[in-house]
């Protein structure tokens, strides 16, 4: 029942996120063609000796070379420099705005005679390179896809730090299309002249050289650039308005609804207690780490999970202070309240109120009987708020809530 099959070595962040979140089905092809070898990747500064050796080595074994420069401006200058470095090399230039001698330097418009001449010039140059009439093709990134030239097994990418991660992977894929060992040279400026993101991209391409590593590259690209806007035109970027976790949750719910599956939304009880419950700064001084533990504890679905996190924290930071112990008790209560489909809980030492959702597992008839007993401390309002008074009061709201939950444990509906 598949209507559309999309093949990509490095899917854009938005497409990959759609696959990971379930909007699209995903299959990976990780088996390379027979006799195919990984491309050896070298990161280097602009060094004329390295460039000369790379080209002469490839020519010596009867191969061809791509030299990629990101901008048309300066491309012919680079080609002349290559001619000076390797005088016996036959060098051609290819880019998307090529013109005949008559129109050279003129900006071409799509559809006119000059544009057709430009397309013909580009096509002739590419065909001549494919047929082996040139040793080196100096080109823009126009060569990044659609080329399968078995003799071309060395590529030099000038200012590789200015190219995108997936783009670098695609360019590297232009070589190594046969059983011969292929080489990719990433020519970059000094480290201090590159941005942090540029360095991350170069390191990723240098690290992931094994065959079939496109999915890893695309995953890193997603991490670096963000997932984009699934409902709009942005193919990358971050979903800042709702937060990534909530966005993925909402997207997953929408996918299940479209598939006809029942979507049961988790309950996240809102808590209001009369105790000081927190992880003190002086106990966990790293802000990022402290927020991480807050998130893990708030998302715990059982008392055992809360206990496990508490043990981990004690091993790392020492015995917990009183506020942290209260927070552990509160999060254990939260997991129990979530199980009873409680939307909110307000508790003090004198009274506790539970705001129940309509699908609570409590037996409505038995709870009603409990409320109607003479001098019952319980009260139930039409909007599903169950309250219990404590006279005399207990020490704090956590004690009253724990006592209430113990009393209600026997009032659950039988399966």
Order of alpha helices (4+ residues) and beta strands (2+ residues): alpha-beta-alpha-beta-alpha-beta-alpha-beta-beta-alpha-beta-alpha-alpha-alpha-beta-alpha-alpha-alpha-beta-beta-alpha-beta-beta-alpha
